[in-house]
Amino acid sequence: MELPLVSIITPSFNQAKWLESTIQSVLAQTYTNIEYIIIDGGSTDGSKQIIEKYSHQLKYWQSQPDQGQANALNIGFKHCKGVLLAYLNADDLLEPNAVESILNAYWVNQEYSIYYGKCKTIDENGILLHEGEGRQLRFQEVVKNGMLPNIFQPACFFNVAYLFREKFADENYKFAFDFELILHLLSTRLIIFLNRDIASYRVHNGSKSNLFKVDAFKEKLSIQEKYSKKDFLLFKWRRIKLAIAQKIGKISNG
């Protein structure tokens, strides 16, 4: 039986300090049926030379100007054929058995829209700051709180079967497109949490999450409002269907 193909995309721009470690963490996976794609935005810090070093192990790569991180992900998505898709930023890491752990869960039940695990936090030198945490989440909880407690994008693998749209990332958002992506998939299907370390998220002064905290927060509020309306409409539709079913039942019983 052919093993399921997993796609991993790394969007990158001037992250040469950490890029090679990121690449190596993907290529060292215990699960081997992976296509790895790197979309570099035309870096000038030596990133291209690092990518070229590993080019024979990549499905596709390019190094040229793009329109930002979400656009880079969508460029990479066009080259993906996997049933599961993850993206790993050029300063983050995967655990060696991350993909194997995710695939074990996927084999058991392929009906989840996101398979995710614990994500550790490390500093710019790779020193552990926080152990990974996590728990099972539901759509209504995330919409209500407006945040994603204990779910980190590097530890998420997305089921392409439930993406239900042409593009992977919504390019209307520059900082919180990962939040929108997770909410989009949460709204279509249940997600599943695996109680094991999957990835490490690197915190440093030059990271987007550190430089644009206010902008990201504003985008998250906008996304929360968008999906809150969707949740309200879904709730109304469920109430209508229930009322119709109850009415039909009374007519049948009569």
VEXDREN-2710 file (C-alpha; in Angstrom, 1 decimal):
% VEXDREN-2710
k/r/px/py/pz
1/MET/0.0/0.0/0.0
2/GLU/1.3/3.4/-1.0
3/LEU/2.0/5.7/1.9
4/PRO/0.1/9.0/2.0
5/LEU/2.1/12.0/0.6
6/VAL/2.7/14.9/3.0
7/SER/3.5/18.4/1.7
8/ILE/5.5/20.9/3.8
9/ILE/6.1/24.5/2.7
10/THR/8.7/26.8/4.1
11/PRO/8.2/30.5/3.3
12/SER/11.4/32.4/3.9
13/PHE/12.9/35.9/3.6
14/ASN/16.4/36.8/5.0
15/GLN/16.3/34.1/7.7
16/ALA/19.7/32.5/6.8
17/LYS/20.7/32.4/10.5
18/TRP/18.1/29.6/11.1
19/LEU/17.1/28.4/7.7
20/GLU/19.5/25.5/7.5
21/SER/18.3/24.1/10.8
22/THR/14.7/24.3/9.7
23/ILE/15.5/22.5/6.4
24/GLN/17.4/19.8/8.3
25/SER/14.5/19.2/10.7
26/VAL/12.3/18.4/7.7
27/LEU/14.7/16.3/5.8
28/ALA/15.5/14.3/9.0
29/GLN/11.9/13.1/9.5
30/THR/11.4/9.4/10.3
31/TYR/8.5/9.4/7.8
32/THR/9.9/9.6/4.3
33/ASN/7.0/10.2/1.9
34/ILE/7.3/14.0/2.1
35/GLU/7.5/16.6/-0.6
36/TYR/9.3/19.7/0.6
37/ILE/8.9/23.1/-1.0
38/ILE/10.8/26.3/-0.1
39/ILE/9.6/29.7/-1.3
40/ASP/12.2/32.4/-0.6
41/GLY/11.3/36.0/-1.3
42/GLY/14.5/36.9/-2.9
43/SER/16.7/37.0/0.2
44/THR/20.1/38.8/0.2
45/ASP/21.6/37.2/3.3
46/GLY/22.9/33.9/1.8
47/SER/19.6/32.0/2.1
48/LYS/19.6/31.2/-1.6
49/GLN/23.0/29.4/-1.3
50/ILE/21.7/27.4/1.7
51/ILE/18.6/26.3/-0.3
52/GLU/20.7/25.4/-3.3
53/LYS/22.8/23.1/-1.1
54/TYR/19.7/21.0/-0.4
55/SER/18.0/21.5/-3.8
56/HIS/18.3/17.9/-4.8
57/GLN/16.1/16.9/-1.9
58/LEU/13.4/19.4/-2.6
59/LYS/10.2/19.0/-4.6
60/TYR/10.4/22.7/-5.7
61/TRP/12.1/25.9/-4.7
62/GLN/12.4/29.4/-5.8
63/SER/14.2/32.6/-4.7
64/GLN/12.6/35.7/-6.1
65/PRO/10.4/38.6/-4.8
66/ASP/6.9/37.8/-3.8
67/GLN/4.0/39.7/-2.1
68/GLY/4.6/38.5/1.4
69/GLN/4.3/35.4/3.5
70/ALA/0.7/34.5/2.6
71/ASN/1.5/34.9/-1.1
72/ALA/4.6/32.7/-0.7
73/LEU/2.5/30.0/0.9
74/ASN/0.0/30.1/-2.0
75/ILE/2.8/29.9/-4.5
76/GLY/4.0/26.8/-2.8
77/PHE/0.5/25.4/-2.5
78/LYS/0.3/25.3/-6.3
79/HIS/3.1/22.7/-6.3
80/CYS/1.6/20.5/-3.5
81/LYS/0.1/17.1/-4.1
82/GLY/-0.1/15.8/-0.5
83/VAL/-3.2/14.8/1.4
84/LEU/-1.8/16.7/4.5
85/LEU/-0.1/20.0/4.3
86/ALA/2.0/21.9/6.9
87/TYR/4.0/25.0/6.7
88/LEU/7.1/25.6/8.7
89/ASN/8.6/29.1/8.9
90/ALA/12.3/29.5/8.3
91/ASP/13.1/29.9/12.0
92/ASP/11.0/27.0/13.4
93/LEU/11.7/23.3/13.8
94/LEU/9.9/20.0/13.5
95/GLU/10.6/17.1/15.9
96/PRO/12.2/14.1/14.2
97/ASN/9.1/11.9/14.4
98/ALA/6.6/14.8/13.9
99/VAL/5.2/13.7/10.6
100/GLU/5.1/10.0/11.6
101/SER/3.1/10.9/14.7
102/ILE/0.6/12.9/12.6
103/LEU/0.3/10.2/10.0
104/ASN/-0.4/7.5/12.6
105/ALA/-3.4/9.6/13.7
106/TYR/-4.5/10.2/10.1
107/TRP/-4.4/6.5/9.4
108/VAL/-6.9/5.9/12.2
109/ASN/-9.3/8.6/11.2
110/GLN/-9.0/10.8/8.1
111/GLU/-12.1/12.9/8.9
112/TYR/-10.4/15.6/10.9
113/SER/-9.5/19.0/9.3
114/ILE/-6.4/19.6/11.4
115/TYR/-4.1/17.3/13.2
116/TYR/-2.0/19.1/15.7
117/GLY/0.3/18.5/18.7
118/LYS/2.3/20.3/21.3
119/CYS/4.7/23.0/20.3
120/LYS/7.8/24.0/22.4
121/THR/9.0/27.6/22.5
122/ILE/12.8/28.2/22.0
123/ASP/14.9/31.3/21.9
124/GLU/17.2/32.5/19.0
125/ASN/19.9/30.1/20.1
126/GLY/17.6/27.1/20.3
127/ILE/17.4/27.1/24.1
128/LEU/14.1/25.8/25.5
129/LEU/12.0/28.5/27.0
130/HIS/8.7/26.7/27.5
131/GLU/7.7/23.1/27.2
132/GLY/4.9/22.3/24.7
133/GLU/1.3/22.3/25.9
134/GLY/-2.0/21.7/24.2
135/ARG/-5.6/20.4/24.4
136/GLN/-8.6/19.6/22.3
137/LEU/-10.4/22.7/21.0
138/ARG/-13.7/23.4/19.3
139/PHE/-14.8/26.1/16.8
140/GLN/-17.2/27.9/19.1
141/GLU/-14.5/28.2/21.9
142/VAL/-12.0/29.7/19.6
143/VAL/-14.5/32.2/18.1
144/LYS/-15.7/33.2/21.5
145/ASN/-12.2/33.7/23.0
146/GLY/-10.7/35.2/19.9
147/MET/-7.4/33.4/20.5
148/LEU/-5.9/30.0/19.9
149/PRO/-4.9/28.8/23.4
150/ASN/-2.3/26.0/23.2
151/ILE/-2.5/25.6/19.4
152/PHE/0.6/26.7/17.5
153/GLN/0.7/26.8/13.7
154/PRO/4.1/25.0/13.4
155/ALA/2.6/22.0/15.0
156/CYS/-0.5/21.9/12.7
157/PHE/-1.0/19.6/9.7
158/PHE/-3.9/20.6/7.6
159/ASN/-6.2/18.1/5.8
160/VAL/-6.4/19.4/2.2
161/ALA/-9.7/17.5/1.7
162/TYR/-11.5/20.1/3.9
163/LEU/-9.8/23.3/2.7
164/PHE/-12.8/24.1/0.4
165/ARG/-11.2/27.0/-1.3
166/GLU/-8.7/27.6/-4.1
167/LYS/-6.0/29.3/-2.0
168/PHE/-4.3/28.0/1.1
169/ALA/-3.7/31.3/2.9
170/ASP/-6.0/34.4/2.7
171/GLU/-3.8/37.2/1.3
172/ASN/-6.1/39.8/2.7
173/TYR/-4.3/39.3/6.0
174/LYS/-0.5/40.0/6.4
175/PHE/0.0/38.9/10.0
176/ALA/-2.9/36.7/11.2
177/PHE/-3.5/34.5/8.1
178/ASP/-2.6/31.5/10.2
179/PHE/-5.4/32.3/12.7
180/GLU/-7.8/32.7/9.7
181/LEU/-6.7/29.4/8.2
182/ILE/-7.2/27.5/11.4
183/LEU/-10.6/29.0/12.0
184/HIS/-11.6/28.2/8.4
185/LEU/-10.8/24.6/8.9
186/LEU/-12.3/24.5/12.4
187/SER/-15.5/25.8/10.9
188/THR/-15.7/22.9/8.4
189/ARG/-14.7/19.9/10.5
190/LEU/-13.5/18.8/13.9
191/ILE/-9.8/18.9/14.7
192/ILE/-7.7/16.5/16.7
193/PHE/-5.0/17.1/19.3
194/LEU/-2.1/14.7/19.8
195/ASN/-0.5/14.8/23.2
196/ARG/3.1/14.7/21.9
197/ASP/5.8/17.2/20.8
198/ILE/5.5/18.1/17.2
199/ALA/7.4/21.3/16.6
200/SER/9.4/24.2/18.2
201/TYR/8.4/27.8/17.7
202/ARG/11.4/30.2/17.8
203/VAL/11.1/33.6/19.6
204/HIS/13.5/36.3/18.6
205/ASN/13.6/40.1/18.1
206/GLY/13.2/40.0/14.4
207/SER/10.2/37.7/14.2
208/LYS/6.9/39.1/12.7
209/SER/5.0/38.1/15.8
210/ASN/7.4/40.2/17.9
211/LEU/7.6/43.2/15.5
212/PHE/3.9/43.5/14.6
213/LYS/2.0/42.5/17.7
214/VAL/-0.6/45.4/17.5
215/ASP/-1.2/44.8/13.7
216/ALA/-1.6/41.1/14.3
217/PHE/-4.0/41.7/17.1
218/LYS/-6.2/44.0/15.0
219/GLU/-6.3/41.4/12.2
220/LYS/-7.3/38.7/14.7
221/LEU/-10.2/40.9/16.0
222/SER/-11.4/41.3/12.4
223/ILE/-11.2/37.6/11.7
224/GLN/-12.9/36.8/15.0
225/GLU/-15.8/39.1/14.0
226/LYS/-16.0/37.4/10.5
227/TYR/-16.3/33.9/12.0
228/SER/-18.5/34.9/14.8
229/LYS/-21.1/36.0/12.2
230/LYS/-20.6/32.7/10.4
231/ASP/-21.1/30.8/13.7
232/PHE/-24.3/32.7/14.4
233/LEU/-25.7/31.9/11.0
234/LEU/-24.8/28.2/11.4
235/PHE/-26.6/28.3/14.8
236/LYS/-29.7/29.8/13.2
237/TRP/-29.7/27.2/10.4
238/ARG/-29.4/24.3/12.9
239/ARG/-32.4/25.7/14.9
240/ILE/-34.4/26.0/11.7
241/LYS/-33.6/22.4/10.7
242/LEU/-34.5/21.2/14.2
243/ALA/-37.8/23.0/14.1
244/ILE/-38.6/21.5/10.6
245/ALA/-37.6/18.0/11.8
246/GLN/-39.8/18.4/14.9
247/LYS/-42.8/19.6/12.8
248/ILE/-42.4/16.8/10.4
249/GLY/-42.2/14.3/13.3
250/LYS/-45.5/15.7/14.7
251/ILE/-47.2/15.4/11.3
252/SER/-45.9/11.8/10.9
253/ASN/-47.1/10.9/14.4
254/GLY/-50.4/12.5/13.8
END
